Amino acid sequence: MEEKEIVEVEAILLSGEKKFNYPKLGEVIVKFPTIKEDIKIKQRYSEVYDRLLRETSLPTSRNLRKILEEKGHWTEDEETKLRTLQELYLSKTVTIEQIKLKKRKTDEDKSNLTLLEKERLDIYQDFLELSVQKGMLFNNTIEQKAEEEAVNYKLYLCCFHSDGKMIWEDYEDLVNSYAIPDFDRLLGDCIEFWRGADIPLSESYHPLITGNSDIE
C-alpha cells in the first residue's frame, strides 16, 4: 500500500465517511451506520425474513443446501474449496503488502512480488468462478432476499449529499432509483467501503458481499 493510500485510509477511519462522485447522482458521501441505525438495519432483515417465511414458498438456505447437496449441485467439497481459496487469497495479499511496505526492495523481493501477484490473480479467478456458481444456486432463498433488503435499507440510511441531506427522502425514493445507471456502481462502492477491505472479493452481488459467506 502506497503512502498516499495509507493517508486516505487513515482519514476515512477518522471521519467514518468517504466521498464518491457519479454522473447522475453527483457527489455522494457514504458513512458507517450508527449503533441505532445498525439496529434498524438488523430489524429490517428480521422483518423481511419473517414475512417471507410466512408468505412465500421460497426455501431457507439450510433447506436449499440439503436439496442441492443431495443432487450433487453444491457439496461440502465445493464449500471447503471456496473457503480455502478465500484464505489463500487473503494470505497472498498480506504477503504482498508486507513486501510493498519495505522501503528498500531487493531484486528477489521484486521477483517474488511479481510471482505472488500472478498467483493471487489466478486464485481470485478460481474463487470468482466458484463463488458466482454458488451465488446463482443460492440466489432465491429467504436469507438472500432479506439480506438484499437490509443492504438497500443501509444504503438509504447512510448516503448523503455534501450539505448533509439524505440522498433519498424516503425508502420508496431509493427503490425508484434502481433504474439509474449509477445505482449499481454506488451499491458496489458502498459495500466495499463498509466491508473495509481493499480486495476484489466483494464485486459480485451474492452472500459474500455482506459477510455471509458460509450459508447453512
N, C-alpha and C positions, 0 to 999 in steps of 0.2 A: 504494500500500500504506500503510495507516494505521500510526501509531507502535506501537500495540498489537500489530499483526500482525508488524511488524519485530522486536519484542522476542520474540515467540513463535518466530519462525523462528530467531533467534539462539540461543535456549535449546535448540531442537531440534538445531541444528548442534553445540552444545557437548556435549550429553548423548548424542546419537546415538539418541534414542528419542522416542516420542510415545505419549500415553495416549488410549485410546478407551473409550467405555462403551456397552454393549449390554444389552438387556433380559434375554436368556438367558445370554450368556457373561459378563456383568458387566464389570468393568474389565480391559482388555487393554493391556499395554504392548508396543509393537512397536519392535523395534530393527533397525538396519542389520546385515547379516551380517558376521562377522569374515572375515579373509582365508581361514582354514581352512574356514569354513562356505561361503564363496563357491566354493571349490574343490570341496567336496562337492556343491553345487548344480549346478555345471557337469558334474561326473562323472555326476550323476543324469540330466542331459539326454542326455549321450552314451550312457549305458547304455540308456535308453529308446529313443533314436534307433536304435541298433544292433539292439536286439531287434525293433523294429517293422519295420526294413528286412529282417530275416531271416524274420520270422514272419507278416507281414501283406501284403495286396495294396494297402495304402494307397500313393498316389503321393507322391513328394517334391514340394516346392513348385516346383522347377525344371521337372519333367516336367509337373506340372499346369498351370503357367503357359504352357508351349508349347501344350498342348491348348486351353486357354481362349483363347489368342491366335489360334490357327488358326480357332477357331469364332467369333471376334469378341466373346466374352463379357467379356474383360478384356485390353485392348491397352496399348501404351506410351503412347497418348494419355491414357487414364484414370490411368495411373500418374503421368504428368507433372502432370496436373491435381491429383491428390491431394497431391503434393509441393508444388506451387505454393500450394494452399490452406493447407497447414500453415505454409509460410514466411510467407504473408500474415498469418495469424492471429498468429503469434509477433511479427511486425513491428508489427502494430497494438497488441499487448499491451505491447511495450516503449515505444511512443509514449504510450500511455495512462498507464503507470506513471510516465513522466517528467513528465507534466503533473500527476499526482496528488501527486508529491513536491514540487511548487512550494509554498512557504509562502504566497505571495500570488498568487492566480489572477485574471487579468483576465477581463472578460466574454467576450472572444474565446477564452480558454482554456476557460472553462466551455462555451461553444457548441461548440468543437472536441471537447471531451471527450464530449459527448452524441452528436455525429455519429460519432465514432470508435467508441464503444461499440456503436452501432447497426450500423455497418459490420462490426465484429468479430463480432457476433451473427449477421449474415447469412452471413459467411464460415464461421462454425462450423456453421451449419445445413447448408450445402452440403458442408462437409467430413464431417460426421457421416453424411449420406446416402450419400456415395460410399464412405466407409470401412466402413460397415455392409455395403454391397454387396460390397466386397472381402472383408470378414471372412467373409461367408456363402459366397463362392466358394472361399476358401482354407481353410475350417474343417477339412476332413477331409484333412489332409496329415500326413506323418510328423513334420515340424518342429513343426506346431501342437500335436499330441498330446504330443510330447516337451516342448515349452515349457509346456504346461498342467501337466504332471507336475512340472517344475522349479519353477514358481511355487508350487504346493501344498507342495512339499518345503521351499521357502524360508519359507513360512508356518509350517510345523511347527517349523523351527529358530529362528525369530525372534520368536515370540509368547509372552509370559509373563504370569503373574499378578503382582499387586503384591508378593507375597512372594518373587518371583524364580523360582518354579517354572514349568516349561513348561506351556502351556495343554493340550497333548496329551502323554500319557505315551509314546506311540509313533505312528508314521505311520498305522497302521491305525485308531487312535483318531481321528485327523483325518479319515480317509476316512468314518468313521461319523458325522461331524459335518456332512456335506454337506446333510443334510435340515433342519438347524437354520436357522430363518429368518434369524438373524444372520449366517450364514456368508458369503453373497454380499456383504453390506454390509461385513463385515470384510475380505474379499478386496479389494474396491474401495478401501477406506481404506488398506490396506497397500500396494497397488500405487501409489496416488497419493503416499504417504509415501516409498516407496523411489525413485520417479522424481524426487521433489523439485520437482515442477512444479505450481504453483498455477493450472493451466489445465484446462479440461474436455475435453482431447483424449484422455483415457485412461479414459473412462467405460464403454466397451463392451469386452467380452472378446474381443479379436481381436489380431493381431500387434503393433499399436501399443503395447499396454499394457506390453509387456516390451522395447520398444525395437527390435523387428524390423519396422519399417515398410516396408522395402524387401525384398520377397520375391523371391528369384531362382530 
